[in-house]
Structure formats: structure tokens, C-alpha cells
């Protein structure tokens, strides 16, 4: 019985790899349907990240860029739309990150860290955004001018 379970586990891993990590499809599956399902799952991930990162989703070609990225970066067991978006935004060139996206980066880092605070420089506004995780009120953000201005 353990050989059957091992065989099933390997086939299941191959199937999930084809759906979420861009691996080659296992034998016996319709490639077109498997690709369509994988694309639908990547778009679903993009919608969840867009809901968690609204400023990032406003950027040019977010959906196409995220779907292409998601097809080669499988979602981890402990990942959430916040952490998935943070992993994605780290792959973007800094020119693609406007000040609103940078504020969201600070907000997400504060929500995901133990220290519960994060700061980020906003080059367009020439200010610093500080985000903190409150005990009962979620994440707050303050934008402050630097001392030298």
C-alpha cells in the first residue's frame, strides 16, 4: 500500500507543479486545459493581491505582469496576499514604485514584522513614511518631513 501512496504523492506533486509553478504537465493531462486552469489561478492570485495592495494594482499592466510572475513563483503554504504582493513588488524596478506603492510597502512590512513598524523614503514627496501596527486598530501610517527640510 505504501508504494501506491508514494506513486499518488508523486503524481499529485507533478500536477500541482504544473498548475502553480510552470512545471511540465504530467502524462495523461490535457495541456490546453491545464494551462487555462493555471492561468485562471494566477489571475485569482492577482485579484487577491490587488485587493490587498490597491496602489500597486493601479500601476500600468499590473495584471499581466503579476500573472506572468505568478506562473513561475508558486504560492507558499504560509503566504498571504500581503506577503505574496511584497515578494512580487521586490522584483519590480524602483522606477515602477511610486510613492503610494512605497507607503503600501511600509504598511505591509509593519503588518508582517514582529517589531510592527517600518519606514520608507518617498523620493517624489521628499518625505519619510512611517507605518506601525497598532494593538487593536490595524496599521497606521504617518508621513513626516525629514529633519533637514
Biotite code that builds the C-alpha atoms (Angstrom):
import biotite.structure as struc

atoms = struc.array([
    struc.Atom([0.000, 0.000, 0.000], chain_id="A", res_id=1, res_name="UNK", atom_name="CA", element="C"),
    struc.Atom([2.848, 2.443, 0.675], chain_id="A", res_id=2, res_name="UNK", atom_name="CA", element="C"),
    struc.Atom([4.064, 2.127, -2.951], chain_id="A", res_id=3, res_name="UNK", atom_name="CA", element="C"),
    struc.Atom([0.598, 3.200, -4.126], chain_id="A", res_id=4, res_name="UNK", atom_name="CA", element="C"),
    struc.Atom([0.633, 6.178, -1.777], chain_id="A", res_id=5, res_name="UNK", atom_name="CA", element="C"),
    struc.Atom([4.098, 7.195, -2.927], chain_id="A", res_id=6, res_name="UNK", atom_name="CA", element="C"),
    struc.Atom([3.035, 6.954, -6.570], chain_id="A", res_id=7, res_name="UNK", atom_name="CA", element="C"),
    struc.Atom([-0.065, 9.039, -5.835], chain_id="A", res_id=8, res_name="UNK", atom_name="CA", element="C"),
    struc.Atom([2.019, 11.632, -3.973], chain_id="A", res_id=9, res_name="UNK", atom_name="CA", element="C"),
    struc.Atom([4.437, 11.963, -6.924], chain_id="A", res_id=10, res_name="UNK", atom_name="CA", element="C"),
    struc.Atom([1.592, 12.339, -9.422], chain_id="A", res_id=11, res_name="UNK", atom_name="CA", element="C"),
    struc.Atom([-0.109, 14.913, -7.216], chain_id="A", res_id=12, res_name="UNK", atom_name="CA", element="C"),
    struc.Atom([3.132, 16.899, -6.858], chain_id="A", res_id=13, res_name="UNK", atom_name="CA", element="C"),
    struc.Atom([3.587, 16.874, -10.634], chain_id="A", res_id=14, res_name="UNK", atom_name="CA", element="C"),
    struc.Atom([0.014, 18.079, -11.141], chain_id="A", res_id=15, res_name="UNK", atom_name="CA", element="C"),
    struc.Atom([0.327, 20.891, -8.582], chain_id="A", res_id=16, res_name="UNK", atom_name="CA", element="C"),
    struc.Atom([3.703, 21.875, -10.005], chain_id="A", res_id=17, res_name="UNK", atom_name="CA", element="C"),
    struc.Atom([2.156, 22.204, -13.452], chain_id="A", res_id=18, res_name="UNK", atom_name="CA", element="C"),
    struc.Atom([-0.681, 24.332, -12.037], chain_id="A", res_id=19, res_name="UNK", atom_name="CA", element="C"),
    struc.Atom([1.317, 26.670, -9.848], chain_id="A", res_id=20, res_name="UNK", atom_name="CA", element="C"),
    struc.Atom([4.998, 26.606, -10.758], chain_id="A", res_id=21, res_name="UNK", atom_name="CA", element="C"),
    struc.Atom([5.060, 26.329, -14.529], chain_id="A", res_id=22, res_name="UNK", atom_name="CA", element="C"),
    struc.Atom([6.375, 22.764, -14.494], chain_id="A", res_id=23, res_name="UNK", atom_name="CA", element="C"),
    struc.Atom([5.731, 20.481, -17.433], chain_id="A", res_id=24, res_name="UNK", atom_name="CA", element="C"),
    struc.Atom([2.316, 18.809, -17.276], chain_id="A", res_id=25, res_name="UNK", atom_name="CA", element="C"),
    struc.Atom([2.152, 15.177, -16.164], chain_id="A", res_id=26, res_name="UNK", atom_name="CA", element="C"),
    struc.Atom([1.340, 12.492, -18.685], chain_id="A", res_id=27, res_name="UNK", atom_name="CA", element="C"),
    struc.Atom([-2.324, 11.963, -19.405], chain_id="A", res_id=28, res_name="UNK", atom_name="CA", element="C"),
    struc.Atom([-3.469, 15.569, -18.839], chain_id="A", res_id=29, res_name="UNK", atom_name="CA", element="C"),
    struc.Atom([-4.894, 17.875, -21.477], chain_id="A", res_id=30, res_name="UNK", atom_name="CA", element="C"),
    struc.Atom([-2.193, 20.542, -21.799], chain_id="A", res_id=31, res_name="UNK", atom_name="CA", element="C"),
    struc.Atom([-4.568, 23.258, -23.014], chain_id="A", res_id=32, res_name="UNK", atom_name="CA", element="C"),
    struc.Atom([-6.978, 22.755, -20.116], chain_id="A", res_id=33, res_name="UNK", atom_name="CA", element="C"),
    struc.Atom([-4.169, 22.584, -17.603], chain_id="A", res_id=34, res_name="UNK", atom_name="CA", element="C"),
    struc.Atom([-2.708, 25.854, -18.951], chain_id="A", res_id=35, res_name="UNK", atom_name="CA", element="C"),
    struc.Atom([-6.135, 27.514, -18.818], chain_id="A", res_id=36, res_name="UNK", atom_name="CA", element="C"),
    struc.Atom([-6.589, 26.414, -15.203], chain_id="A", res_id=37, res_name="UNK", atom_name="CA", element="C"),
    struc.Atom([-3.106, 27.605, -14.242], chain_id="A", res_id=38, res_name="UNK", atom_name="CA", element="C"),
    struc.Atom([-3.784, 30.993, -15.856], chain_id="A", res_id=39, res_name="UNK", atom_name="CA", element="C"),
    struc.Atom([-7.106, 31.285, -14.006], chain_id="A", res_id=40, res_name="UNK", atom_name="CA", element="C"),
    struc.Atom([-5.390, 30.520, -10.686], chain_id="A", res_id=41, res_name="UNK", atom_name="CA", element="C"),
    struc.Atom([-2.696, 33.128, -11.408], chain_id="A", res_id=42, res_name="UNK", atom_name="CA", element="C"),
    struc.Atom([-5.385, 35.735, -12.218], chain_id="A", res_id=43, res_name="UNK", atom_name="CA", element="C"),
    struc.Atom([-7.160, 34.861, -8.965], chain_id="A", res_id=44, res_name="UNK", atom_name="CA", element="C"),
    struc.Atom([-3.909, 35.444, -7.079], chain_id="A", res_id=45, res_name="UNK", atom_name="CA", element="C"),
    struc.Atom([-3.525, 38.773, -8.893], chain_id="A", res_id=46, res_name="UNK", atom_name="CA", element="C"),
    struc.Atom([-7.019, 39.867, -7.833], chain_id="A", res_id=47, res_name="UNK", atom_name="CA", element="C"),
    struc.Atom([-6.297, 38.968, -4.195], chain_id="A", res_id=48, res_name="UNK", atom_name="CA", element="C"),
    struc.Atom([-3.009, 40.889, -4.273], chain_id="A", res_id=49, res_name="UNK", atom_name="CA", element="C"),
    struc.Atom([-4.753, 43.845, -5.953], chain_id="A", res_id=50, res_name="UNK", atom_name="CA", element="C"),
    struc.Atom([-7.282, 43.914, -3.126], chain_id="A", res_id=51, res_name="UNK", atom_name="CA", element="C"),
    struc.Atom([-4.503, 43.883, -0.516], chain_id="A", res_id=52, res_name="UNK", atom_name="CA", element="C"),
    struc.Atom([-2.271, 46.343, -2.475], chain_id="A", res_id=53, res_name="UNK", atom_name="CA", element="C"),
    struc.Atom([-4.590, 48.873, -4.173], chain_id="A", res_id=54, res_name="UNK", atom_name="CA", element="C"),
    struc.Atom([-1.858, 51.355, -5.175], chain_id="A", res_id=55, res_name="UNK", atom_name="CA", element="C"),
    struc.Atom([0.198, 48.592, -6.759], chain_id="A", res_id=56, res_name="UNK", atom_name="CA", element="C"),
    struc.Atom([-2.787, 47.418, -8.801], chain_id="A", res_id=57, res_name="UNK", atom_name="CA", element="C"),
    struc.Atom([-3.233, 50.906, -10.252], chain_id="A", res_id=58, res_name="UNK", atom_name="CA", element="C"),
    struc.Atom([0.149, 50.667, -11.941], chain_id="A", res_id=59, res_name="UNK", atom_name="CA", element="C"),
    struc.Atom([0.498, 50.024, -15.630], chain_id="A", res_id=60, res_name="UNK", atom_name="CA", element="C"),
    struc.Atom([-0.090, 46.451, -16.749], chain_id="A", res_id=61, res_name="UNK", atom_name="CA", element="C"),
    struc.Atom([-0.274, 45.102, -13.186], chain_id="A", res_id=62, res_name="UNK", atom_name="CA", element="C"),
    struc.Atom([-2.455, 42.129, -14.072], chain_id="A", res_id=63, res_name="UNK", atom_name="CA", element="C"),
    struc.Atom([-0.316, 40.929, -16.991], chain_id="A", res_id=64, res_name="UNK", atom_name="CA", element="C"),
    struc.Atom([2.939, 41.481, -15.093], chain_id="A", res_id=65, res_name="UNK", atom_name="CA", element="C"),
    struc.Atom([1.709, 39.723, -11.942], chain_id="A", res_id=66, res_name="UNK", atom_name="CA", element="C"),
    struc.Atom([0.206, 36.771, -13.837], chain_id="A", res_id=67, res_name="UNK", atom_name="CA", element="C"),
    struc.Atom([3.487, 36.231, -15.707], chain_id="A", res_id=68, res_name="UNK", atom_name="CA", element="C"),
    struc.Atom([5.388, 36.381, -12.403], chain_id="A", res_id=69, res_name="UNK", atom_name="CA", element="C"),
    struc.Atom([2.919, 34.128, -10.556], chain_id="A", res_id=70, res_name="UNK", atom_name="CA", element="C"),
    struc.Atom([3.199, 31.398, -13.200], chain_id="A", res_id=71, res_name="UNK", atom_name="CA", element="C"),
    struc.Atom([6.840, 30.840, -12.175], chain_id="A", res_id=72, res_name="UNK", atom_name="CA", element="C"),
    struc.Atom([6.586, 31.633, -8.439], chain_id="A", res_id=73, res_name="UNK", atom_name="CA", element="C"),
    struc.Atom([4.318, 29.185, -6.596], chain_id="A", res_id=74, res_name="UNK", atom_name="CA", element="C"),
    struc.Atom([2.369, 30.369, -3.597], chain_id="A", res_id=75, res_name="UNK", atom_name="CA", element="C"),
    struc.Atom([3.834, 29.028, -0.361], chain_id="A", res_id=76, res_name="UNK", atom_name="CA", element="C"),
    struc.Atom([1.759, 27.338, 2.310], chain_id="A", res_id=77, res_name="UNK", atom_name="CA", element="C"),
    struc.Atom([2.160, 30.268, 4.711], chain_id="A", res_id=78, res_name="UNK", atom_name="CA", element="C"),
    struc.Atom([1.820, 33.032, 2.088], chain_id="A", res_id=79, res_name="UNK", atom_name="CA", element="C"),
    struc.Atom([-0.989, 35.558, 2.165], chain_id="A", res_id=80, res_name="UNK", atom_name="CA", element="C"),
    struc.Atom([-1.939, 38.215, -0.391], chain_id="A", res_id=81, res_name="UNK", atom_name="CA", element="C"),
    struc.Atom([0.134, 40.706, 1.644], chain_id="A", res_id=82, res_name="UNK", atom_name="CA", element="C"),
    struc.Atom([3.283, 38.603, 1.622], chain_id="A", res_id=83, res_name="UNK", atom_name="CA", element="C"),
    struc.Atom([2.677, 37.479, -1.968], chain_id="A", res_id=84, res_name="UNK", atom_name="CA", element="C"),
    struc.Atom([2.428, 41.120, -3.061], chain_id="A", res_id=85, res_name="UNK", atom_name="CA", element="C"),
    struc.Atom([5.552, 42.039, -1.098], chain_id="A", res_id=86, res_name="UNK", atom_name="CA", element="C"),
    struc.Atom([7.507, 39.270, -2.797], chain_id="A", res_id=87, res_name="UNK", atom_name="CA", element="C"),
    struc.Atom([6.223, 40.472, -6.177], chain_id="A", res_id=88, res_name="UNK", atom_name="CA", element="C"),
    struc.Atom([6.930, 44.158, -5.563], chain_id="A", res_id=89, res_name="UNK", atom_name="CA", element="C"),
    struc.Atom([10.543, 43.346, -4.684], chain_id="A", res_id=90, res_name="UNK", atom_name="CA", element="C"),
    struc.Atom([11.011, 42.108, -8.269], chain_id="A", res_id=91, res_name="UNK", atom_name="CA", element="C"),
    struc.Atom([9.839, 45.407, -9.779], chain_id="A", res_id=92, res_name="UNK", atom_name="CA", element="C"),
    struc.Atom([12.368, 48.042, -10.787], chain_id="A", res_id=93, res_name="UNK", atom_name="CA", element="C"),
    struc.Atom([12.388, 51.005, -8.401], chain_id="A", res_id=94, res_name="UNK", atom_name="CA", element="C"),
    struc.Atom([11.123, 53.248, -11.219], chain_id="A", res_id=95, res_name="UNK", atom_name="CA", element="C"),
    struc.Atom([7.867, 51.240, -11.159], chain_id="A", res_id=96, res_name="UNK", atom_name="CA", element="C"),
    struc.Atom([7.317, 52.052, -7.475], chain_id="A", res_id=97, res_name="UNK", atom_name="CA", element="C"),
    struc.Atom([5.671, 55.424, -6.954], chain_id="A", res_id=98, res_name="UNK", atom_name="CA", element="C"),
    struc.Atom([5.236, 56.989, -3.513], chain_id="A", res_id=99, res_name="UNK", atom_name="CA", element="C"),
    struc.Atom([1.832, 55.355, -2.971], chain_id="A", res_id=100, res_name="UNK", atom_name="CA", element="C"),
    struc.Atom([3.331, 51.909, -3.581], chain_id="A", res_id=101, res_name="UNK", atom_name="CA", element="C"),
    struc.Atom([6.222, 52.734, -1.238], chain_id="A", res_id=102, res_name="UNK", atom_name="CA", element="C"),
    struc.Atom([3.738, 53.685, 1.519], chain_id="A", res_id=103, res_name="UNK", atom_name="CA", element="C"),
    struc.Atom([1.992, 50.348, 0.991], chain_id="A", res_id=104, res_name="UNK", atom_name="CA", element="C"),
    struc.Atom([5.352, 48.582, 1.259], chain_id="A", res_id=105, res_name="UNK", atom_name="CA", element="C"),
    struc.Atom([5.889, 50.207, 4.662], chain_id="A", res_id=106, res_name="UNK", atom_name="CA", element="C"),
    struc.Atom([2.331, 49.338, 5.725], chain_id="A", res_id=107, res_name="UNK", atom_name="CA", element="C"),
    struc.Atom([2.743, 45.681, 4.753], chain_id="A", res_id=108, res_name="UNK", atom_name="CA", element="C"),
    struc.Atom([6.176, 45.389, 6.348], chain_id="A", res_id=109, res_name="UNK", atom_name="CA", element="C"),
    struc.Atom([4.735, 46.750, 9.594], chain_id="A", res_id=110, res_name="UNK", atom_name="CA", element="C"),
    struc.Atom([1.859, 44.274, 9.431], chain_id="A", res_id=111, res_name="UNK", atom_name="CA", element="C"),
    struc.Atom([4.162, 41.304, 8.785], chain_id="A", res_id=112, res_name="UNK", atom_name="CA", element="C"),
    struc.Atom([7.037, 42.098, 11.160], chain_id="A", res_id=113, res_name="UNK", atom_name="CA", element="C"),
    struc.Atom([7.434, 41.383, 14.830], chain_id="A", res_id=114, res_name="UNK", atom_name="CA", element="C"),
    struc.Atom([8.642, 44.902, 15.528], chain_id="A", res_id=115, res_name="UNK", atom_name="CA", element="C"),
    struc.Atom([5.418, 46.144, 13.988], chain_id="A", res_id=116, res_name="UNK", atom_name="CA", element="C"),
    struc.Atom([6.907, 49.250, 12.446], chain_id="A", res_id=117, res_name="UNK", atom_name="CA", element="C"),
    struc.Atom([8.594, 50.172, 9.192], chain_id="A", res_id=118, res_name="UNK", atom_name="CA", element="C"),
    struc.Atom([9.786, 53.314, 7.441], chain_id="A", res_id=119, res_name="UNK", atom_name="CA", element="C"),
    struc.Atom([10.328, 54.118, 3.802], chain_id="A", res_id=120, res_name="UNK", atom_name="CA", element="C"),
    struc.Atom([11.711, 57.137, 1.908], chain_id="A", res_id=121, res_name="UNK", atom_name="CA", element="C"),
    struc.Atom([9.318, 58.787, -0.549], chain_id="A", res_id=122, res_name="UNK", atom_name="CA", element="C"),
    struc.Atom([11.508, 60.409, -3.213], chain_id="A", res_id=123, res_name="UNK", atom_name="CA", element="C"),
    struc.Atom([8.687, 62.214, -5.039], chain_id="A", res_id=124, res_name="UNK", atom_name="CA", element="C"),
    struc.Atom([7.364, 63.869, -1.873], chain_id="A", res_id=125, res_name="UNK", atom_name="CA", element="C"),
    struc.Atom([10.806, 64.160, -0.249], chain_id="A", res_id=126, res_name="UNK", atom_name="CA", element="C"),
    struc.Atom([9.316, 62.776, 2.950], chain_id="A", res_id=127, res_name="UNK", atom_name="CA", element="C"),
    struc.Atom([9.522, 59.686, 5.137], chain_id="A", res_id=128, res_name="UNK", atom_name="CA", element="C"),
    struc.Atom([6.519, 57.410, 5.659], chain_id="A", res_id=129, res_name="UNK", atom_name="CA", element="C"),
    struc.Atom([6.401, 55.553, 8.961], chain_id="A", res_id=130, res_name="UNK", atom_name="CA", element="C"),
    struc.Atom([3.940, 52.692, 9.371], chain_id="A", res_id=131, res_name="UNK", atom_name="CA", element="C"),
    struc.Atom([3.126, 50.959, 12.630], chain_id="A", res_id=132, res_name="UNK", atom_name="CA", element="C"),
    struc.Atom([0.924, 48.079, 13.688], chain_id="A", res_id=133, res_name="UNK", atom_name="CA", element="C"),
    struc.Atom([-1.442, 49.067, 16.480], chain_id="A", res_id=134, res_name="UNK", atom_name="CA", element="C"),
    struc.Atom([-2.727, 46.625, 19.043], chain_id="A", res_id=135, res_name="UNK", atom_name="CA", element="C"),
    struc.Atom([-6.362, 46.869, 18.090], chain_id="A", res_id=136, res_name="UNK", atom_name="CA", element="C"),
    struc.Atom([-6.656, 49.331, 15.221], chain_id="A", res_id=137, res_name="UNK", atom_name="CA", element="C"),
    struc.Atom([-4.651, 47.799, 12.392], chain_id="A", res_id=138, res_name="UNK", atom_name="CA", element="C"),
    struc.Atom([-1.817, 49.609, 10.647], chain_id="A", res_id=139, res_name="UNK", atom_name="CA", element="C"),
    struc.Atom([-1.375, 53.364, 10.786], chain_id="A", res_id=140, res_name="UNK", atom_name="CA", element="C"),
    struc.Atom([0.805, 55.478, 8.516], chain_id="A", res_id=141, res_name="UNK", atom_name="CA", element="C"),
    struc.Atom([2.316, 58.916, 9.105], chain_id="A", res_id=142, res_name="UNK", atom_name="CA", element="C"),
    struc.Atom([4.228, 60.892, 6.513], chain_id="A", res_id=143, res_name="UNK", atom_name="CA", element="C"),
    struc.Atom([6.758, 63.243, 8.060], chain_id="A", res_id=144, res_name="UNK", atom_name="CA", element="C"),
    struc.Atom([9.254, 65.669, 6.558], chain_id="A", res_id=145, res_name="UNK", atom_name="CA", element="C"),
    struc.Atom([12.917, 64.942, 7.116], chain_id="A", res_id=146, res_name="UNK", atom_name="CA", element="C"),
    struc.Atom([14.696, 66.983, 9.799], chain_id="A", res_id=147, res_name="UNK", atom_name="CA", element="C"),
    struc.Atom([16.796, 68.872, 7.305], chain_id="A", res_id=148, res_name="UNK", atom_name="CA", element="C"),
    struc.Atom([13.943, 70.365, 5.255], chain_id="A", res_id=149, res_name="UNK", atom_name="CA", element="C"),
])
